[in-house]
Amino acid sequence: MRMLFNNCNFRDHAVKFGKGAFFDLDIVRHANLAVGLETGAMCAVATNDADGLIRFTRYRFEREEVMKDTQEGKEILVRVFFGERIEKRVMSKAAAAKSVEYGALFDQNGNFKRVSGTETGAA
């Protein structure tokens, strides 16, 4: 896997930005995150489900576009990532935190790190 993203704001990217959109990053605050993703790179987005489980949706990255968004009443520019959805997996937070695939998103106590995303070396 190339990038793990934390959808802590429960954003529905496809509804907001169009078909295939799976994540967005503020171009100023996250200028150095997920830069240079290659077409075909594997990405996963973690989202908490209402029942306390975590949904990991994997995507094959296709392209990035800069688009307008409104956050906290302000219009900003964001980098929107688009790709093909590959699979969805649901795990407990404890299992996810210990997993080789997704553990990089969690701290030593098994809580989500306060990051929007992290690059991993796993394919």
CORWO-V560226 format. One record per residue. N is the residue number from 1. NEAR is the number of other C-alpha atoms within 8 Angstrom. D_LAST is the distance of its C-alpha to the last C-alpha in whole Angstrom. Layout:
# CORWO-V560226
N:NEAR:D_LAST, N:NEAR:D_LAST
This chain:
# CORWO-V560226
1:12:4, 2:11:6, 3:12:10, 4:15:12, 5:12:15, 6:11:18, 7:12:21, 8:9:24, 9:4:26, 10:7:26, 11:6:26, 12:7:26, 13:11:24, 14:10:25, 15:7:28, 16:6:29, 17:8:27, 18:8:27, 19:7:25, 20:9:21, 21:12:21, 22:13:19, 23:11:19, 24:9:22, 25:10:22, 26:11:26, 27:9:26, 28:5:28, 29:6:27, 30:8:23, 31:8:23, 32:5:21, 33:7:18, 34:9:15, 35:6:17, 36:4:16, 37:7:13, 38:7:13, 39:8:14, 40:7:11, 41:10:8, 42:12:7, 43:13:10, 44:12:11, 45:14:15, 46:13:17, 47:11:21, 48:11:23, 49:8:25, 50:5:29, 51:4:29, 52:8:27, 53:11:24, 54:13:21, 55:13:19, 56:12:15, 57:12:15, 58:12:12, 59:13:12, 60:13:11, 61:15:13, 62:11:16, 63:8:18, 64:8:20, 65:7:24, 66:8:26, 67:8:28, 68:8:31, 69:8:31, 70:8:34, 71:7:33, 72:4:35, 73:5:38, 74:6:37, 75:8:35, 76:9:32, 77:10:30, 78:12:26, 79:12:23, 80:14:22, 81:13:18, 82:13:19, 83:12:16, 84:9:16, 85:9:16, 86:8:14, 87:7:15, 88:8:17, 89:7:17, 90:8:19, 91:10:20, 92:9:22, 93:11:22, 94:7:22, 95:8:20, 96:11:17, 97:14:18, 98:9:18, 99:8:14, 100:6:11, 101:7:9, 102:11:12, 103:10:14, 104:10:14, 105:13:16, 106:12:19, 107:10:21, 108:5:23, 109:5:25, 110:10:23, 111:9:23, 112:7:21, 113:7:21, 114:4:23, 115:7:21, 116:9:20, 117:11:16, 118:12:14, 119:8:11, 120:9:8, 121:6:6, 122:6:4, 123:5:0
